[in-house]
Every structure is written in structure tokens, then in C-alpha cells.
């Protein structure tokens, strides 16, 4: 239990990648809210006049043709649909900009994430104990503090803003209808950018905290780090055994290349094969150039036939050399008498130069 709580190690890249595959990435709702409000204000300021013109034109038509609307429900629905479509067309740049900025904000902050894990039903979320833990978690406590601080700041800012714009609000009752849209736009921009300043501070804090909290949640204990390394790299004993097998195979392959220099091949004849070499000027006893069993033994015999190396069938001696000898080492003392008799046979072969210096 203490090992689970003592998560002092930073998350490994592998764990972060696995979390991303599950859709677990840092998110900043306050940053998204700030970007959406900023986008709304910028785009709305650009489309406010055309949109107001469309709304004014259709309002004027509806007021001017109010007497004709009672002719039938079909005529009323047709005209209503036409007016609604024109207003929606005027709002399309704003809607498109908001959707585009929402996507770009998430991509820039969290990177591209596509996961179906969040859509899978997880009944653990319905567990009441887990729900209470989340309700009284550190994250929820910080969110509560943020809501209280933002609420206090918004209230304070809006209070002073209302006092400053109160004369403008009272003056709007006396201005002409043509100047009303422009005055309303200025008032909305002033209110929006004031709120935006408070949201900017909240977004900066949320960016820092969301990344810090996500890093804290992804932390690992030393045991988890070791277990992950073991899962990815394999058990040390298994890796050592695998490395030993690889080295043995490489050694066999290298020894197979020395068979052409052997004096004689002692076989079982098919299960074992041992290649021997003896140079009196540099060796006290014959040494083993290569040896093997099964398929490797057949390969040794194949290379020996290719290079015309004598092959002699001596099953007991072949098995003894395979069990006791080592490649690139001298033969055991217990086999020297038998090997000596074989070398007398090899020397007697026509054209043999085994004992040549």
C-alpha cells in the first residue's frame, strides 16, 4: 500500500503514450473559454453591421406585412423559414470560427488525440465510493477555489464597469434608432474585453495547474517503473539467456567457417560431428575447430565434403568429444589416445600434409 502511495517518479514516455491512446491528456477548460470568447468578440465585431442590417431588413418586412401573414399557415411558415435562413447565413462565419478555434486550441494544447476508450461503458464510474473520492479530491477543491475567485473577480469588475457605463446606458434611450446598433456594439465590446481580461488570468493559471495536476496523476512508484521496464525489455534472466543463445549461434557460425582448415571430422555419423586440427609446431595437442549435433553436425559434414576434409565415423569418440571438449580448445586428456590413432590413419592417407609446419 505504501508503494502505491509513494509515487515519486516522473511518468515515463511509454506511460504517457499509453495514456494518450486512452484519451488521457491534460486539458484546460478556462483556456478554451478564453479563446472562444476572444474569437466571438473579434468575429462578431466584423459581422455585427451586416448581421444587424439583415435582422433590421427582415424585421422591417415583418412589421410592414403583418396584415398579409393571416392569409394562411403555409405562407407564414415559408416567410419565417426564409428569414431564419438569412439570419443563420449571417451567423455562419461566427459559428465556423468558433468551431475552428475550439479544434485548434485542443490540438495546440494537447496534441492530436483520437481514442474510443472514453465511449466504452465503465461501470467503475458508478461506484459510490469512487464518486465520493472524486467529489472530495484535490482537483475538485482547486476547482471550487477557482470558481469562488473567478466569481468574486467577475462581480467586482462588472460592478465597476456598470458604474462607468451607466451614463451610456441611460443615453441610449435618447439616440436615434440608426445609431443604436453601433452604440450597442461598443457597449458589448467594452463589456466583453473587460470580462476577457479576468478570463485571461484564469486561463494562465489553469494552463499551469492542468499540466501540473496531470503530471502528478501520471507519476509512478519505483516498483511501477521497474515493472514497466521489465515488461518492455523482458526479465533480466530471460534476456541473459536470450543473449547467451545468440552468442552461441554466432560462435557456431564462426566455427563453421573454420571447418575447411580441419584435418579430420569425427562423426556419430549423423547426430554428432567434431572438426579437429593439429599443428605440431604450435600445438601441444589437437584442438576442436567446430562441433555440433543434429542440423549443425550435418552442416559441418557438408562443408567438410566441399573442401575434401576426411570424415571418419567413430560414434563413442564423437559423443565424448562433444560432451567434454570446447571449441577453440585442446581435446581432453581422456580422448588423446583415441585421437592419436585417428591421426595415424589421417597421416597415412595419400597426399596428406597434416604434420607439415
Buried (B, 14 or more C-beta within 10 A) or exposed (E): EEEEEEBEBBBBEEBBEEBBEEBBBBBBEBBBBBBBBBBBBBBBBEBBEEBBEBBBEBEEEEEEEEEEEEEEEEEEEEBEEEBEEBEEEBBEBBEEBBEEBBEEBBEEBBEEBEBEEEEEEEEEEEEEEEEEEEEEEEEEEBBEEBEEBBEEBBEEBBEEBEEEBEEEEEEEEEEEEEEBBEBEBEBBBBBBEBBBEBBBBBBBBBBEBBBEBBEEBBBBBEEBBEEBEEEEEEEEEEEEEEEEEEEEEEEBEEBBEBBBEBBBBBBBBEBBBBBBBBBEEEEEBBBBBBBBBEEBBBBBBEBBEEEEBBBBEBBEBBBBBBEEBEBEEBBBEEBEEBBEEBBEEBEEEEEBEBEEE
